[in-house]
Amino acid sequence: MPAGAELSLAAQSAQRLGVFGGSFDPPHAGHLALLRRARAAFLLDHVVLVPAARPPHKPERVLTDGATRLELLRALIAREEGLSLWSLELERTGPSYTIDTLRALRRATSAQLFLLLGTDNLPGLAGWREAEAVLALAQPIVVPRAGTDAAACQAARTDARLSLRARTRLGLGLLGGATVDVSASELRAALAAGAGSHPLLPEAVAERIRARGLYRAS
């Protein structure tokens, strides 16, 4: 495991451990809301947040540097119980593949693993690297996302490219409740337009964004 990518003791000792990956550029209140819902609905002892170095499905996207995103994430979860960060994907080279992260996590803990996925990821899920292994290693928790076509999501859960076991696990993992309608791209646009704060940015995060002059239009 790369140096600096140690898993927290709380994550190591959890019996039911959630994994939440993403760009987190920037992290926002919507992330916290869905994490709280997922922990309550699936009785998760702990969730580890894993910021991606280079998402393979967005190769053209230029992300804010990893150290800054980690700083913003620390501010986001500072007062939240049951959450921690894991910098594994930032410490290794190349695209951030979920299967590699889950296998590293399996080596580090014996917990039952749960993977948080937005419904916007479902249509392309069968094309992920070793998708079957991903869904075998971790029970998915499928988070409804605003603007995601329900029919497309249903088609993904019946995708013949996935095994019956994988499709069943997807169906069992649907997280009930309202859709998550927070878009990081919309937040970045608002900040670039000169907004110094936003209702969906916790003040601790907004303060660091202002101090560093992040997301301003060039």
N, C-alpha and C positions, 0 to 999 in steps of 0.2 A: 504494500500500500504506500502511495507517495507520502513523503514527509509533509506534515501540516494538515493531513486529511484524517485525523483521528475522529472516531465516532464517539459521541458523548457517552458517559457512563450510564445516564438515564436511558439512552437509546439501546445500549448494549444489554441492559437488564430488563427491558420491556418484554412482555410475552406477546402482545399484539402491537406490532410496530407499523405505522404508516410511513409511506415514502411519497414526497411531493416534490417533483422536479419542475424546472421551468427557467425562463430567462430572468424573471423578477426584475424587470427593467422599466419602471421601478416597482418594488413591492408596494402593496396597497391594502386598504381595509377589506376589499373583497377577498383577498387571500385569507385573512384572519377569519372572516365570516364562514367561508367554506371549510376551513380547518376545524373550527368549533363544531360545525354540523357533522362533519365526518367522524370526529372523535366521539361525539355523543351517539351517533347512529350505529357505528360499528365497534363501539366499546374499545377504542384504541387507547393503550396505555401512554403512547408517545407517538409523535410524528417528527420525522427528520426532513428538513428542507434542503434540497440539493440544487443549487444554482448551476445552470449549464454553462459550459465554456463556449461550445459552438453547436447549437441544435442542428442535427443532420437534415431536418425538413425545412430549415431556413438558412441555407448556406450563404445567401447574399446579405443577411442581416448583420450589421455592425453593432455589437453590444457595448454598453458601458463596461469599463474594465471590471474584472472579477472582484478585486479588492474593494472597490467602491460599492458594488452590489452587495457584497457581504456586510459592509458597514451599514447599509440601508436596511438589510434584513435583520441585523442585530438590533437596530433601533425599533423595527416593527414588532419583534417578538420579545423585547426586553421584559415586559410585564405579563407575558403569557406563560402559563404553566403547561408542561407537556410538549414543548416544542424545542427543537435545537437545530443547528446548522451542520452541514457536512460539506466540506470543500473538495471532496474527491474529484469531481469532474473538472474543477478549475485547476487542479494540480497535474492532470495528465494531458497529453497532447492529442490532437485529433478531435473528431466529432464526439459528442456526448451520447453514447448509445445506452438506452435504458437497460438492456440485458447485461452489459458490463457492470453497471452500477449495482444491479440486483445481485449479481454473483459475488461482487465484493462485499455486499451487505450480508449475504448468506455466510460468507467465511468469517464475518465479524460477530455474528449473533445467531442464536438458535430460535429467534422469535418467529411467530407467524407473521408473514409480510402482507401488507396491503398497499396497492399502488393507486394513487389518486390520478384520474384521467378526466379531462374535459370531454364533453360529448363532441366537441369540434375535432378531437383526435380520432374518433371512431372510424370515419370513412377510410382513413389511410392506415388503420392499425394493422391490417393483414400484411401490409408491405413493410412493416417495421423489421429491423434485423432480429431474426429468431423470435418472431411474435409468439409462437406457441410456447417457447421456453419462458418468455416474459410472463404470460398468463398462467403458466404452471408454477412459477416461483412465487408469484404474488397474486392474491385475490384483488381484482380491480375494484375500485370505488369510482363509479362513473358519475361525474358532476355535470348537471345540466348547465349548458352555456346559452346565453341569449343569442338569437340569430342562427342557431343551428337547426337545420331542417329535421323535423322529427322523423319523416319518412326515410331520410338518408341514414339517420342513426339506427332505425329499426333494421334497415338493410344491412348495416354493418354488423349488427348482432345476429344476423342470419347468413352472414357471408360464408359461402361454401368453401372459401379458401382457408377458413379456420375450422378446427376440429369441433365436434359436438361438445366436448368438454370445455374448450375455450369459450365457445358461444354461451354455454350454460353459466360459466363463471361471470361473463359480462352481464348477463341478465340478472344474476343474483346480486350484482354490485351496484345497481342503480341507486343513487342517493336521492331521496325524496326532497320535496320542498321547492322553493322558488329558484328560478334560474339565476346564475351568476352573470350579471350584466355590466360588470366593470371591465373596461378595456385598457390595458396598459398603453396601447398606441394612442388612445384618446387622451389619456393623462399626459403623455409626452407632448402631444399637440397643444394641449392647454398650457403646459409649462413653457413650451417654445414660444407661445403667443404672449408670454409675459406674466402669466398667473404665478403668484408667489406661493399660493396654497391651493388646496382643492378639498372639497368635502370628503372625498374618498382617500385622501392622503393623511394618515395620522400625523399630528404636529411634530412628533419626534423625527419622522421621516422627512417631512417638508422642511424642517429646520436644517437638516443636513444637506438637502438638495439646494436650498438657498445659499448656505455657507460655501458650498463647492461650485455654485453657478452651473449646476447640471441641467441638461435638457434645454438650454437656451438656444434659440435660433442662431445659427452662425452667420 
